[in-house]
Amino acid sequence: MPRLFVYHAMSDDETSNERFKVMERKLFFWHYDTRHDTDLCFWIVDDI
């Protein structure tokens, strides 16, 4: 995952920058959704 940010920092052209922005955004939201689902599961299990 950190390699994606390194590639983005090293890219020079606009096409690559836009591609990396999209990839980073998708990765961020995937991580956020996954973490949220996991927290919700632990909260439900803890409540039982």
N, C-alpha and C positions, 0 to 999 in steps of 0.2 A: 504494500500500500504506500509506504513513503516514497518508493521509487517513482510513482506517478507524479508526485509533486516535484521531484528532481527533474524529471523529463519536461515538465511544464516550465520550470524555471530556466531550463537550457534551450527551450525552443525559441526560434527567431521569427518564424513566419506567422501570419495572422490565422491561417487555416489550422495549424497545429495548436495555437493558443485556444481557439474556439473549441476544438476537439477535446483538449484536456480540461477545459472548463466544464464541458458537458459530462465528461467521465467523472470528474471530481464531485460535481453536483449529484450525480446518480449514486456514487459511492457514499456520500454524506447522508443522503436520504435513506438509502438502504440500511446503513448502520444505525441511523436514528430509529427507523421502523423496527428493526430487529431488536434493538435494545429496549424499546418501548414494549414490544410483545413479551420479551423475557421478564421485564419488571412486572408486567401485568400478571403473568403466570405465577410468579413468586408471591405477589400480593394476594392472589386468589387462594393459593395453597396455604399461605400463612394465616389466612382468615378462617380456614376450615378447622 
